[in-house]
Amino acid sequence: MHRLALLALLVGCAKQAGTYEIAATTTAAPADAAAQVRTEAESAWANRGDKAQLQAALQKYEALYAANPQDRDVAMHLVRGWYFLGDGHETEKAAKLAAWETSIEWGKKCLAINSEFTALLAKGDETEATAARAFTASDVPCIYWTSTGLGKWAKASGIGTTLKHLPTVKAYMTRVAELEPTFYYSGPDRYWGAYFAAIPSFAGQDLTKSKEYFDKAIATYPDFLGTHVLLAEQWAVKKQDKATFEKELNWVLAQPVDTIPEIKPEMEAEQRKAKDLLGQTGDLFAN
């Protein structure tokens, strides 16, 4: 009964406010009930390559968050999970944007666990970018996934939205690089590789820097398929290097998806991206 009561709280937390604040605890479920929900969440999460299982995991993690909003691991799974729902499962733009927006909302709640960060924002003379200095190593997973979700959402929303949120995304990823430079298979280097290729020329596009960052990320974690896909999608397209584009994506499709077992679902998603991009070759290259 306690576990069912905990899950019933989801009706009230399906949509989160987009503010840097921690929700009030709405239940005090017994430890054994919470442990059972956590076990179920972790089991569903392990099968997140299936969309329904990912959604089930998110539902259970939301229930756990309602019981303990200070649990960074739970909050991180919500940020990362909603990001992956948009990035790895949804195919329509509107659905992707909605999932990434929800990821950002959870990210703000996760980052608000750092009271020094929220105190700086509350002063009124600090921005998200300047207050990022308050983050510590324990914040890294939520900083990374929040900035990744914010970057994807902003880019898909248009250049105006991208430029508006770019200072925050850059500051968050810079802080990740300072605290844990190789987090999530060289995520910061991968980000800067994409950044220097994706931004407009008037904002500082630099394809040489882009390639250097991608090469560094690949040298550190060569088996991570996402870096190869992003190199093709961002650098090779902007460079109009069709040979590298096809080489990288065909390499991705030829790899086993379990070389890094803990992220097999994400590796499968990267192969789907690679296949889709190869299907767009004629549209992406002039010749």
N, C-alpha and C positions, 0 to 999 in steps of 0.2 A: 504493500500500500504506500509506503514512504517513497519507494522508487517511482511509482506511478504519479504520485503527487509532485515529485520533482520534475518529471517530464511534462506535467501539465502546465508548468510555468512557461513553457515555450510559447504558448498563446500570447503571452505578454511581452516576449522579447524577440519577436521575429524581425522587427524593424528597429534599428538602433539610432539614437540621435548622433549627429556628426560632430560631437564635441569631445574635448579632452577631459573626460571625467569618468570616474568609476561609478558604476551603478550601485544602488543600495542593495544589500543582501536581502533577498525576499523569502528565504526559507532557511531552516536549520535542520537539514536532513541528517539522520543518524549516519555515523561513519560507515557502517556496513552497507547502507543503501547507496551512499555516494560512491563507495568502492565498486559496487556492482555496476553502476552507470558508467564509471570510468573504464571498467573492463570492457563493457559493451562498446563504448566509444572507441577504444583502442583497437578492438577487433574489427569494427567497421572501417576505421581509418586505414588499417593494413590492407583493406580491399578497395581503397579509394579510386582505383582504376575503373571501377564500376560506378557510374554516376549515382545510382540509387544508394549504394553503400556510402559514398561520400556524403550525400545529403543526410543519411541516417546518422553518420558520425557527427556532422555539424549540429544536428538537433540535440544529440546527447551532450556535446560539448557546451552548447548554449545553456542547457539545464545545469551543468556543472558550474558554469560561470555565474548563473543566477544564485547558486548556493555559496560561491566564494569568488567574488570579483577580484580578489588579490592574487589569484592563481595565475601566474604568468604563463605556465605551460599550457593551460587550458585556453587562455586568451590568444596565445601564439597559434594554436591549432585552428582557431576560428579565423584569424587573419590569413594564415597560409591556406586553409581549406577553401575559404570563399574565393581567394585569388585563383587557386587551382581549378575551382569550378568554372570560372570564367575563361581561364587560359587553356585548360585541358579538355573541357567537356562541352561547354556551350559553343554553338556555331553561329548564331545570329548576333549581330552587333548589339542590339538592345539588351539581350540577355547577358552578354559579356559585360557591358557597361554596368548593368544592375549588380552583377556578382562582384565586380571590382569595387563598386561604390560601397557595397556592404563590407567588403574586406577592409577598405579604408576606415569605415566607421568602427569596426572592431579594433583596427590598429590604433586608433585614437584612444580607445578604452585601455588597450594593453599598455601604451606608452604613458598613460595617466597614472599607472601604478607607481611610476617614478615621481615621488612627491616634489623633488627639487625641480624637475622639469615643469610641472604644473604650477609651482610657486613662481617660477620665472615668468611664465605666460600671464599669470594673474596680476603681475605688477603693471602690465599694460604698455610697457616700453620695450618689450621683447617680442620678436617674431618666432615662429616655429624654427626657422633656420638658425637664429642666434641662440635660442634656448637649447638647441641640440647638444650643446657642450655639456649639459647635465647628464646625458645618458652614460650608462656604465656597461660593462661587459654583459651583465644579466639582461640588458635591454636589446642586445644585438639581434636576436631572432625577430622580435617585433619591429625593430627599426627597419631591418632588411625587407621584410614582407610588406610592411606599410608603404615604404618608398617604392617598392616594385609595383604594388597594386596602384598606387597613386600615379606612377609614371605611365603605366599601361592605360589606365582610365583617362588620364589627361591627353595622351597622344591620340587615343581613339576619339576624343571629344573635339579635336581640332587644334590648330596652331595657337589660337588665342588662349585656350585653356592650358595648353602645354607651357607656354611662356609664363603664365600666371603662377603655376605651381612649381615651375622648374627650380626656383631657389630652395624650396623645401626639400624636394627630391634630392637635389645635389648635396644639400647640407646633411641630410640623413644618411645618404650613401657614403659621404666623406667620413662621417662619424663611424660607420660600420668598418670602413677601411682602416681607421685609426685603432679601433678596438680589436678587430679580428679580420685581418685583410683577406684571408682565404675562405671566409664564411660561405657556405653553400657552394662549394666547388668553384672558388674564386669569383664569387658573385660581384664584388666591387669592380674587379678588372673587366668582367663581362659587361657590367653596366656602362663603364666609361667607354668601352669599345663601341657599344651601341649609341651612346650619347654623342660622341664626336662624329659619327656617321649620320645620325638622324637629324641633328639640329640644322637649321638653315645656314647658308653660307654667311648671311649677315650676322648671325649669332655666334659664329666661330667654328663652323664645320671644319674638321681636319681629318682627312682620311688616312693620313700617315699615322697620326696618333691613334686613331681608331684601330688600325691594323696592329699596332704595337701592343695595345691593351688586349686585343683578342688573342694574339700570339702568346702573350704572357699567361692568360687564363688557360689556354689549351696546353701549354707546356707544364702547368701545374696539375691540371686534371684532364688529361687527354681523352679519357673515356666518357666524360660528361657530354652527352649529345647536344644539350641545349646551347652550348657555346658555338658549336659548329653550325647549328641552324641559324643562330643570330648573326654570325659572321656572314653567312650567305645572304640572309634576308636584309641586313643593313649595309654592311661594307661592300659586298660584291655587287649588290644592285646599284648603290650610289656610284661605285667605281665603274659600273658597267662591265664587270669582269665575269662574263658568262661562263668561262671555263672553270673558274674557282667556285662559282655558284653551283654548277652541276657536280663538280668533284666533291664538294663538301656534303651536299645533300644526298648524293648517291652513296657516299661513305656512311652517312648516318643510317640510311636504310639497310645497309649490309651488316650493321653491328647487332650483336645480341643485346637484348634490352635488360639483361640481368647482370651486367658487369658491375653495377653498383646496386646490389639487391635492395637496399633500403629505399631507393627511389625508382624502382621498376615502373610504377604507374606514370611517373613524370617522364621517364625515358620512352615509354610507349606513346605518350602524348607528343613528344618531340619527333618521333617517327611519323606520326600523323601530320604534323606541321610540315615536315620535309616533303612528304608525298604531295601535299597540297601546293606547296611552293613550286615544286617541279612542274606541276600542272599549269602554273601561271607563267612559265618561262617566256612564252611568246609575247605576253603582255608586259613583262618587266624589262625586256631587253630590246634595244632598237634593231639589232640584227641577230 
